[in-house]
Amino acid sequence: MMAANWAERISAFSRSPSRFLSGTTAEAFLAELLRELRDDRASYSVKVLLLSPLCEHPALLCPSDSVGEETALELMSVFVQCPPKFVAFRCHLLLALTSVLICTSCVSGRSRGSQDFLDLLLEIVQDTSDLHSDGTLRSVCATACDCLRELEACCPGLLSQRLELLAGRRQLESSRLHQPFAALHTLALRNAVYQLTQEKGAGAEHLKALLGGITSVAWEADQDSGLMNNKDSAILASLILGPMGVVPTLQTGPDCKELRSVLSSLLEESYLLTPLCQAALLHRLTEVVAMVPGIPPAIFRAQLLRLLGTSEACLLHSTLLMKCAFTDSLFSAEDEAFMLKRLVVLSQHPRLSTHEKLFYLDCILHFPENRPISSGDETLPVLLTPRLASALAPTVFNDSATLLSRFNLLCLVHLEEGEEAEEGQGLEYLHDHLTALLHIVENGGSREIVVTFFRAAFLFLFYFNHVERYSTSLTEQLCKLYLHHTNLAPHLINLADQTQDRLPESDWAVGLLTAVQRVITSITQLNPKDLKWHLKMLVRVAEEGEIPQTSTLSFLSRVITPSFSSLCESGDWRQGNGLLAVCRRLLLHPSLDSLLIPLADILQHLARCYRDTDIQDHARLYYTLLTTLSREKLAGVMKQGATNGERQVKKRSLSSLMSEGEGLTSLLTIHQTERAIFRLTEAQSEPRQESKEGDFDENKVEKCPDEANAALEAYRAQFNDPSFASELTLKYQLAHIDSHDSRFDQLFSIRLHFSLTDDHYEKLQDISVPCLFREKPSPTVKLRLKPRRPYPTTLHASAIVTTQDGLSWHTAVPDVHVAFEQTFMLLPSPPSWGEGGRLSVFEGLWEDICSENGESAISLFCCQLKEAALNALVETHFLPYLVSDPSNKEEFKLLLFLPPQCHILLKISSKEDAVHFSIATDNWLLLPHIGSYLLTITASEEDPPS
């Protein structure tokens, strides 16, 4: 029981430490953990679990160095008392100790606890008694190596006095422990050499002393002081990623036999290590050789033959780091050419993953050359000729990331050709490839290909916007694409924005927006679905002061004309707000003086004729501002982003009108509520007419076919009309949420908007509610759903409301959950049919489902219910759907209709062992949902186990 309790508590802590500690304190929880770890009655499997909080959140449980020190001493005491056979617990103890000492800065402060722990780890790794045994202690030794490596990484130079010990232990070890010892020794060696480079006067003797373990007391004290005051340990992440001129060096002269011997030994044994460990070892040894000029880079020459032909990405990366560090001191021109060709081949190798191919492409773009010409971050190597790079030409069959990477590389290649690229085949190919992508998008490409095309278009413009022939052609193609796919407006706007940001000297974006404006304003037949995208584009066009806006105003005038569109009569709030967005942008345009009369006419027409009160109010306000204020004052009102204080100063300085209308700026925008102010709750359904047992006659059918098949045929004929019984109506109450805010006690012109979270239902129309008062009964909202598949779903909801002070607010509404049982409907039988007609359809459907395969399915659900409980369940949940005689308690027949055209048939009967729910449906995908529903409604009625 105690183990289960600790498992629950540790799980709760891991899920949310802050929430867990809100019910207790870190000090109390830590004390409990340590007490349980010392308890001999607790199993070691539970103790392993108790260590996880200390491994994952040591700084949270040990907020100070003193607490960390005490905790470490307690854990070391537990380690000493733990029998050697509990290997897993001992390993986890070492990891927990390492985490606590590092995260509480005890190691960097050289505390007593950290020194004792270091001695303990060194004692473990020096123990060779297990070399010829069954290996039970090797896991503890491997963990100790990992802990030492972590301590050395966090406190560089900690093991600089132990290099000879580590070297000897590494050479002595021939088991799998050789790899952790090699990694530890290499890291300690690199850090020790770096420490020497930071000491004035350090040279060959000091290096020899470190490698041989011969150190004076004074030197060790200096080392300790240097470690404690070392603030630049971050540079040790990698010394060779930057320019080699900044790598610190140790002047030792040519006599470095001891270091050369150590390096040779490590390199000769490197093939025994895993690729990742080899890569780390080569990286560290490269740094050592870079810091000690007395060691020639040719020491790596014997490894190059193996490294140049490797298929491991990590080893190739280490080879490139060597090339970055030593260039032609180690790599010949032939090596350089071979590496580049190999990268080109690997970048398109069919057996490699996409991530590896992208890595090799990135290596080409950052290839370290023997004779670097430029110091740029992303340039092409000189040896990458157009002919060699042609193997990496992108195709429409590449995945998105590969296509864009190759496209970028080819752009750089052909950019190097200079002005000749304009007529060259390379640039022509890139333009043709971009056109091919555009055609795929035009023919209904996926969202991924759309994004890929626009990113490729940006890359092409980024490199070749100066080539007028191609940039003009791309503008024309994008305009044609927009005409066929207006929903791409956000992508076009983003392309224009990014091009302006990255290419401020280019006027291509203005040219694109001008061309799109010309295309939109020349439309003769307007599709209402496209209007919102046209308005978004025109808002963006109006941001450019150098683009004339006369044609935009002519287009807006036509849009609000009844002969051109029915926008004003429809009163669509979103479209009206789109119109106002364009007008609002035009109020800030530099050429407003020439636009004054047509813009005022448009605003006046909207204020008078638009069938939405909110749009009318805003249009009237804009008209008043336009015709009343000077241009300077109008700009002061419309400009957004000013602080409240600045806004007040502007209002006081503009005119008396502004001081009287202090809230005018607020009226121009829709505000966002901090939290939801009302919710939709399911309304109680009206009681259905219950059938009387005495009135039921299975043979009495008015104008209904006599045979079940004929009845079924007549029933199915109704569905020849696609709209027949395709909707279901759900009723909800719109009510305030309990949190009281007097601003929202009275709400007007509520517009509810719903968005789907899946594709099971058709898009919902917005719902308008005249008003909602906190003190009055809640209005009923009818939600009309048109299912594609009658599954449970969740609807995201939001609303635009107007408060009593005239402000408009946007508020989130809690999600509306549509349960599976809410999709149940009565059988849509003809009005002339009676109960017998529905029973005939039931029998016909049951026979068809049992005889067909296809989408049909039958199933059985069983549960333990007494007769009274079963009768109550049928009466509570299924009585309206009953098609059999209610007086017949031996078997109930139920027929559930789920739009658009699905059925669930149930035969419920009591057997000796249980109540059987025989299920038949013409859509087998409904079985999990009906099973879950039956399990829910029968759970409360089931007989308790005897």
Secondary structure by P-SEA (a helix, b strand, c coil): caaaaaaaaaaaaaaccccccccccaaaaaaaaaaaaacccccaaaaaaaacccccccccccccaaaaaaaaaaaaaaaaaccccaaaaaaaaaaaaaaaaaaacccccccaaaaaaaaaaaaaaaccccccccccaaaaaaaaaaaaaaaaaacccccccaaaaaaaaaaaccccaaaaaaaaaaaaaaaaaaaaaacccccaaaaaaaaaccccaaaaaaaaaaaaacccccccccccccccccbbbbbcccccaaaaaaaaaaaaacccccaaaaaaaaaaaaaaaaacccccccccccaaaaaaacccaaaaaaaaaaaaccccccccaaaaaaaaaaaaaaaccccccaaaaaaaaaaaaacccccccccccccccccccccccccccccccccaaaaaaaaaaaaaaaaaccccccccaaaaaaaaaaaaaaaaaaacccaaaaaaaaaaaaaaaaccccaaaaaaaaaaaaaaaaaacccaaaaaaaaaaaaaaaccccaaaaaaaaaaaaaaaacccccccaaaaaaaaaaaaaaccccccaaaaaaaaaaaccccccccccccaaaaaaaaaaaaaaaaccccccccaaaaaaaaaaacccccaaaaaaaaaaaaaaacccaaaaaaaacccccaaaaaaaaaaccaaaaaacaaaaaabbbbbccccccccccccccccccccccccccccccccccaaaaaaaaaccccccccccbbbbbbbbccccccccccccccbbbbbbbbcccccccccbbbbccccccccbbbbbbbbbccccccbbbbbbbccccccbbbbbbbccbbbbccccccccccccccccaaaaaaaaaaaaaaaaacccccccbbbbbbbcaaaaaaaaaaccccccccccccccbbbbbbbcccbbbbbbbbbbccccccbbbbbccccaaaaaaaaaaaaacccccccc
